[in-house]
Amino acid sequence: MEETNEVKVKENLSDGVNNQEIETPNNITIKGILGLLMANVETAEDEDDENGGNFKKNKRKKKVISLGMGDPTAYSCFHSPDVAQNAVIETLASHKFNGYSPTVGLPQTRRAIADYLSRDLPEKLCADDVYVTAGCTQAIEIALSILARPGANILLPRPGFPIYALCAAFRHIEVRYFDLVPDKGWEVDLNAVEALADCNTIGIVVINPGNPCGNVYSYQHLQEIAETAKKLRTIVIADEVYGHLAFGAKPFVSMGVFGAIAPVLTLGSLSKRWLVPGWRLGWLVTNDPNGTFKNPKFVERIKKYCDICGGPATFIQAAVPRIIQQTEEVFFRKTINLLKWTADICCEKIKEIPCISCPHKPEGSMAVMVKLNLLLLTDISDDIDFCFKLAKEESVILLPGLAVGLKNWIRITFAADPSSLEEALGRLKSFCQRHSIQQNGHC
């Protein structure tokens, strides 16, 4: 990454946050940056109140639209299935699940998740392969913690989800980034992976469907990744939190299909597919027909770590079997159709903005990466500057690419209701026109 250790935010946000510094992804979180952007919106409103005038009146009419966080529940068109809510209500009302659960998860919950994931695999998982976690974030933390050892390194995708680098830093694991290739559907640069790996490499992280890129990997490419991991004598950590949220030409294929080639730790959750991110119900699963993860010491290490960090609420866990078994396919189809619709809107609107380009149309998940052409903009220095000024002037929140490892790119979340999405992208277009070199008389 062409970055120094820190990137200074050049905007004067307010007296309370003047001259704040945003660090590279080893030390930042998406929520942290989005919090600063929201603070900038509030600061702009405060300044308007003091200054008065027409700008103040126009500014105050604009509601804040956030396309920065992957939480579709902020919009009324995305809501969880009734069966999920009813299942939770019933387990809570039963008074049977108010106590502690086993730290690895309730047996019936582990079994239900194993059965659910086994639908996509050549070999059936058992309950003991599943560890229930407080969302996929805790699954990431457990995975890196149990694999950590002195001198270890991990291979992470760039762009990628910054929590991996943050967890690695806490566990003193060296991070080595391999690039995803935008012109090839954000495929993994396997030559780079081979060049980066050594005997201390503890795993290769693969996010599919992709966050932040919206890519979906083909069966062939996933097999190539597994073969590369086998060659390097390491494992694959498969982040499938957006599993099955694929709406392009390629269907979702679970990395666990290739567990016989290279051991796979599959991470996932109910959050995205069932639209319940706040329930914090995730899993870590060992896909390993050859038994690499069956080593008693490895199993004991996972269990002890689960003892330390605990898991999700017992009554939420107890609702999982019914949620998985009784959610109708029509619910999933509705979500997929809506995401395809909003992704299409996003891509069409982006085509109208000269300074932004989308190298690969999203085929899954809930976000897309777009590239900034700073040569077409005046008084915008980089992606951080772009997003802070956009928040201040238009009350639209987008995530600067630096947060996910790509300077001068932007992540746009399209999991929003179509009208809000169109409004936000319309404001984005106005902002870019206002800051364009042509508009400002430069040649």
Disulfide bonds with the S-S distance in Angstrom:
none
